[in-house]
């Protein structure tokens, strides 16, 4: 999402050429992006900063409107409870654990550069090399 938001041409083109209607972003990622933009608007202390924050918020909304959102399902909730009860919870941040639960609950593949944390989650299929293929096209 960061590369897509930044307008990385290879990532944007790769996403356009992916012939899979199931490509999306977890709702947690959407929430994190919007929360960051909202916080930026609310913490802005000058008029120009507020205008810039508003512009970034609108741009983020427009980007997110183009991408399917993968929801947190009942299956995701069950995976979350299992992971939270295990030792992995102490090593992985809450948001990353929610994202992993969504991926597991939807039997999806996670495309990430955050390999260090996500590789600790048992059963998670990660498309770690995929992000590099998005960038190298």
Contact map, one row per residue, 1 for C-alpha under 8 A:
11111000000000000000000000000000000000000000000000000000000000000000000000000000000000000000000000000000000000000000000000000000000000000
11111100000000000000000000000000000000000000000000000000000000000000000000000000000000000000000000000000000000000000000000000000000000000
11111111001000000000000000000000000000000000000000000000000000000000000000000000000000000000000000000000000000000000000000000000000000000
11111111101100000000000000000000000000000000000000000000000000000000000000000000000000000000000000000000000000000000000000000000000000000
11111111000000000000000000000000000000000000000000000000000100100000000000000000000000000000000000000000000000000000000000000000000000000
01111111000000000000000000000000000000000000000000000000000000000000000000000000000000000000000000000000000000000000000000000000000000000
00111111101100000000000000000000000000000000000000000000000000000000000000000000000000000000000000000000000000000000000000000000000000000
00111111111100000000000000000000000000000000000000000000000000000000000000000000000000000000000000000000000000000000000000000000000000100
00010011111110000000000000000000000000000000000000000000000000000000000000000000000000000000000000000000000000000000000000000000000000000
00000001111111000000000000000000000000000000000000000000000000000000000000000000000000000000000000000000000000000000000000000000000001111
00110011111111100000000000000000000000000000000000000000000000000000000000000000000000000000000000000000000000000000000000000000000001100
00010011111111110000000000000000000000000000000000000000000000000000000000000000000000000000000000000000000000000000000000000000000000000
00000000111111111000000000000000000000000000000000000000000000000000000000000000000000000000000000000000000000000000000000000000000000000
00000000011111111100000000000000000000000000000000000000000000000000000000000000000000000000000000000000000000000000000000000000000001001
00000000001111111100000000000000000000000000000000000000000000000000000000000000000000000000000000000000000000000000000000000000000000000
00000000000111111100000000000000000000000000000000000000000000000000000000000000000000000000000000000000000000000000000000000000000000000
00000000000011111110000000000000000000000000000000000000000000000000000000000000000000000000000000000000000000000000000000000000000000000
00000000000001111111000000000000000000000000000000000000000000000000000000000000000000000000000000000000000000000000000000000000000000000
00000000000000001111100000000000000000000000000000000000000000000000000000000000000000000000000000000000000000000000000000000000000000000
00000000000000000111111000000000000000000000000000000000000000000000000000000000000000000000000000000000000000000000000000000000000000000
00000000000000000011111000000000000000000000000000000000000000000000000000000000000000000000000000000000000000000000000000000000000000000
00000000000000000001111100000000000000000000000000000000000000000001000000000000000000000000000000000000000000000000000000000000000000000
00000000000000000001111110000000000000000000000000000000000000000011000000000000000000000000000000000000000000000000000000000000000000000
00000000000000000000011111000000000000000000000000000000000000000011110000000000000000000000000000000000000000000000000000000000000000000
00000000000000000000001111101100000000000000000000000000000000000011110000000000000000000000000000000000000000000000000000000000000000000
00000000000000000000000111111100000000000000000000000000000000000000111100000000000000000000000000100110000000000000000000000000000000000
00000000000000000000000011111110000000000000000000000000000000000000111100000000000000000000000000000000000000000000000000000000000000000
00000000000000000000000001111111000000000000000000000000000000000000000000000000000000000000001001100000000000000000000000000000000000000
00000000000000000000000011111111100000000000000000000000000000000000000000000000000000000000000000100000000000000000000000000000000000000
00000000000000000000000011111111110000000000000000000000000000010000100000000000000000000000000000000000000000000000000000000000000000000
00000000000000000000000000111111111000000000000000000000000000000000000000000000000000000000000000000000000000000000000000000000000000000
00000000000000000000000000011111111100000000000000000000000000000000000000000000000000000000000000000000000000000000000000000000000000000
00000000000000000000000000001111111110000000000000000000000100000000000000000000000000000000000000000000000000000000000000000000000000000
00000000000000000000000000000111111111000000000000000000100110000000000000000000000000000000000000000000000000000000000000000000000000000
00000000000000000000000000000011111111100000000000000000000000000000000000000000000000000000000000000000000000000000000000000000000000000
00000000000000000000000000000001111111110000000000000000000000000000000000000000000000000000000000000000000000000000000000000000000000000
00000000000000000000000000000000111111111000000000001101100100000000000000000000000000000000000000000000000000000000000000000000000000000
00000000000000000000000000000000011111111100000000000000100000000000000000000000000000000000000000000000000000000000000000000000000000000
00000000000000000000000000000000001111111110000000000000000000000000000000000000000000000000000000000000000000000000000000000000000000000
00000000000000000000000000000000000111111111000000001000000000000000000000000000000000000000000000000000000000000000000000000000000000000
00000000000000000000000000000000000011111111000011001100100000000000000000000000000000000000000000000000000000000000000000000000000000000
00000000000000000000000000000000000001111111000000000000000000000000000000000000000000000000000000000000000000000000000000000000000000000
00000000000000000000000000000000000000111111100000000000000000000000000000000000000000000000000000000000000000000000000000000000000000000
00000000000000000000000000000000000000011111111011001000000000000000000000000000000000000000000000000000000000000000000000000000000000000
00000000000000000000000000000000000000000011111011000000000000000000000000000000000000000000000000000000000000000000000000000000000000000
00000000000000000000000000000000000000000001111111000000000000000000000000000000000000000000000000000000000000000000000000000000000000000
00000000000000000000000000000000000000000001111111100000000000000000000000000000000000000000000000000000000000000000000000000000000000000
00000000000000000000000000000000000000000000011111110000000000000000000000000000000000000000000000000000000000000000000000000000000000000
00000000000000000000000000000000000000001001111111111000000000000000000000000000000000000000000000000000000000000000000000000000000000000
00000000000000000000000000000000000000001001111111111100000000000000000000000000000000000000000000000000000000000000000000000000000000000
00000000000000000000000000000000000000000000001111111110000000000000000000000000000000000000000000000000000000000000000000000000000000000
00000000000000000000000000000000000000000000000111111111000000000000000000000000000000000000000000000000000000000000000000000000000000000
00000000000000000000000000000000000010011001000011111111100000000000000000000000000000000000000000000000000000000000000000000000000000000
00000000000000000000000000000000000010001000000001111111110000000000000000000000000000000000000000000000000000000000000000000000000000000
00000000000000000000000000000000000000000000000000111111111000000000000000000000000000000000000000000000000000000000000000000000000000000
00000000000000000000000000000000000010000000000000011111111100000000000000000000000000000000000000000000000000000000000000000000000000000
00000000000000000000000000000000010011001000000000001111111110000000000000000000000000000000000000000000000000000000000000000000000000000
00000000000000000000000000000000000000000000000000000111111111000000000000000000000000000000000000000000000000000000000000000000000000000
00000000000000000000000000000000000000000000000000000011111111100000000000000000000000000000000000000000000000000000000000000000000000000
00001000000000000000000000000000110010000000000000000001111111110000000000000000000000000000000000000000000000000000000000000000000000000
00000000000000000000000000000000010000000000000000000000111111111000000000000000000000000000000000000000000000000000000000000000000000000
00000000000000000000000000000000000000000000000000000000011111111100000000000000000000000000000000000000000000000000000000000000000000000
00001000000000000000000000000000000000000000000000000000001111111110000000000000000000000000000000000000000000000000000000000000000000000
00000000000000000000000000000100000000000000000000000000000111111111000000000000000000000000000000000000000000000000000000000000000000000
00000000000000000000000000000000000000000000000000000000000011111111000000000000000000000000000000000000000000000000000000000000000000000
00000000000000000000000000000000000000000000000000000000000001111111000000000000000000000000000000000000000000000000000000000000000000000
00000000000000000000001110000000000000000000000000000000000000111111100000000000000000000000000000000000000000000000000000000000000000000
00000000000000000000011110000000000000000000000000000000000000011111110000000000000000000000000000000000000000000000000000000000000000000
00000000000000000000000111100100000000000000000000000000000000000011111000000000000000000000000000000000000000000000000000000000000000000
00000000000000000000000111100000000000000000000000000000000000000001111100000000000000000000000000000100000000000000000000000000000000000
00000000000000000000000001100000000000000000000000000000000000000000111110000000000000000000000000000100000000000000000000000000000000000
00000000000000000000000001100000000000000000000000000000000000000000011111011000000000000000000000001100100000000000000000000000000000000
00000000000000000000000000000000000000000000000000000000000000000000001111111000000000000000000000000100110000000000000000000000000000000
00000000000000000000000000000000000000000000000000000000000000000000000111111100000000000000000000000000100000000000000000000000000000000
00000000000000000000000000000000000000000000000000000000000000000000000011111110000000000000000000000001110000000000000000000000000000000
00000000000000000000000000000000000000000000000000000000000000000000000111111111000000000000000000001111110000000000000000000000000000000
00000000000000000000000000000000000000000000000000000000000000000000000111111111100000000000000000001000100000000000000000000000000000000
00000000000000000000000000000000000000000000000000000000000000000000000001111111110000000000000000000000100000000000000000000000000000000
00000000000000000000000000000000000000000000000000000000000000000000000000111111111000000000000000001001100000000000000000000000000000000
00000000000000000000000000000000000000000000000000000000000000000000000000011111111100000000000011001000000000000000000000000000000000000
00000000000000000000000000000000000000000000000000000000000000000000000000001111111110000000000000000000000000000000000000000000000000000
00000000000000000000000000000000000000000000000000000000000000000000000000000111111111000000000000000000000000000000000000000000000000000
00000000000000000000000000000000000000000000000000000000000000000000000000000011111111111000000010001000000000000000000010000000000000000
00000000000000000000000000000000000000000000000000000000000000000000000000000001111111111000000010000000000000000000000000000000000000000
00000000000000000000000000000000000000000000000000000000000000000000000000000000111111101000000000000000000000000000000000000000000000000
00000000000000000000000000000000000000000000000000000000000000000000000000000000011111111000000000000000000000000000000000000000000000000
00000000000000000000000000000000000000000000000000000000000000000000000000000000001111111110000000000000000000000000000000000000000000000
00000000000000000000000000000000000000000000000000000000000000000000000000000000001101111111000000000000000000000000000110000000000000000
00000000000000000000000000000000000000000000000000000000000000000000000000000000001111111111110010000000000000000000000000000000000000000
00000000000000000000000000000000000000000000000000000000000000000000000000000000000000111111100000000000000000000000000000000000000000000
00000000000000000000000000000000000000000000000000000000000000000000000000000000000000111111100000000000000000000000100000000000000000000
00000000000000000000000000000000000000000000000000000000000000000000000000000000000000011111110110000000000000000000110100000000000000000
00000000000000000000000000000000000000000000000000000000000000000000000000000000000000001111111110000000000000000000000000000000000000000
00000000000000000000000000000000000000000000000000000000000000000000000000000000000000001001111111000000000000000000000000000000000000000
00000000000000000000000000010000000000000000000000000000000000000000000000000000000000000000111111100000000000000000000000000000000000000
00000000000000000000000000000000000000000000000000000000000000000000000000000000000000000001111111110000000000000000110000000000000000000
00000000000000000000000000000000000000000000000000000000000000000000000000000001001100001001111111111000000000000000000000000000000000000
00000000000000000000000000010000000000000000000000000000000000000000000000000001000000000000011111111100000000000000000000000000000000000
00000000000000000000000001011000000000000000000000000000000000000000000000000000000000000000001111111110000000000000000000000000000000000
00000000000000000000000000000000000000000000000000000000000000000000000000000000000000000000000111111111000001000000010010010000000000000
00000000000000000000000000000000000000000000000000000000000000000000000100011011001000000000000011111111100000000000000000000000000000000
00000000000000000000000001000000000000000000000000000000000000000000011110010000000000000000000001111111110000000000000000000000000000000
00000000000000000000000001000000000000000000000000000000000000000000000000010000000000000000000000111111111111000000000000010000000000000
00000000000000000000000000000000000000000000000000000000000000000000000000110010000000000000000000011111111100000000000000111000000000000
00000000000000000000000000000000000000000000000000000000000000000000000111111110000000000000000000001111111100000000000000000000000000000
00000000000000000000000000000000000000000000000000000000000000000000000010110000000000000000000000000111111100000000000000000000000000000
00000000000000000000000000000000000000000000000000000000000000000000000000000000000000000000000000000011111110000000000000000000000000000
00000000000000000000000000000000000000000000000000000000000000000000000000000000000000000000000000000011111111000000000000001000000000000
00000000000000000000000000000000000000000000000000000000000000000000000000000000000000000000000000000010001111100000000000011110000000000
00000000000000000000000000000000000000000000000000000000000000000000000000000000000000000000000000010010000111110000000000011111000000000
00000000000000000000000000000000000000000000000000000000000000000000000000000000000000000000000000000000000011111000000000000111111000000
00000000000000000000000000000000000000000000000000000000000000000000000000000000000000000000000000000000000001111110000000000111011000000
00000000000000000000000000000000000000000000000000000000000000000000000000000000000000000000000000000000000000111110000000000001001000000
00000000000000000000000000000000000000000000000000000000000000000000000000000000000000000000000000000000000000011111110000000000000000000
00000000000000000000000000000000000000000000000000000000000000000000000000000000000000000000000000000000000000011111111000000001000000000
00000000000000000000000000000000000000000000000000000000000000000000000000000000000000000000000000000000000000000111111100000000000000000
00000000000000000000000000000000000000000000000000000000000000000000000000000000000000000011000100000000000000000111111110000000000000000
00000000000000000000000000000000000000000000000000000000000000000000000000000000000000000001000100010000000000000111111110010100000000000
00000000000000000000000000000000000000000000000000000000000000000000000000000000000000000000000000000000000000000011111111010100000000000
00000000000000000000000000000000000000000000000000000000000000000000000000000000000000010001000000000000000000000001111111000000000000000
00000000000000000000000000000000000000000000000000000000000000000000000000000000001000010000000000010000000000000000111111110000000000000
00000000000000000000000000000000000000000000000000000000000000000000000000000000000000000000000000000000000000000000001111110000000000000
00000000000000000000000000000000000000000000000000000000000000000000000000000000000000000000000000000001000000000000000011111000000000000
00000000000000000000000000000000000000000000000000000000000000000000000000000000000000000000000000010011000011000000011011111100000000000
00000000000000000000000000000000000000000000000000000000000000000000000000000000000000000000000000000001000111000000000000111110000000000
00000000000000000000000000000000000000000000000000000000000000000000000000000000000000000000000000000000000011110000011000011111000000000
00000000000000000000000000000000000000000000000000000000000000000000000000000000000000000000000000000000000011110000000000001111111000000
00000000000000000000000000000000000000000000000000000000000000000000000000000000000000000000000000000000000001111010000000000111111100000
00000000000000000000000000000000000000000000000000000000000000000000000000000000000000000000000000000000000000100000000000000011111110000
00000000000000000000000000000000000000000000000000000000000000000000000000000000000000000000000000000000000000110000000000000011111111000
00000000000000000000000000000000000000000000000000000000000000000000000000000000000000000000000000000000000000111000000000000011111111100
00000000000000000000000000000000000000000000000000000000000000000000000000000000000000000000000000000000000000000000000000000001111111110
00000000000000000000000000000000000000000000000000000000000000000000000000000000000000000000000000000000000000000000000000000000111111111
00000000011001000000000000000000000000000000000000000000000000000000000000000000000000000000000000000000000000000000000000000000011111111
00000001011000000000000000000000000000000000000000000000000000000000000000000000000000000000000000000000000000000000000000000000001111111
00000000010000000000000000000000000000000000000000000000000000000000000000000000000000000000000000000000000000000000000000000000000111111
00000000010001000000000000000000000000000000000000000000000000000000000000000000000000000000000000000000000000000000000000000000000011111
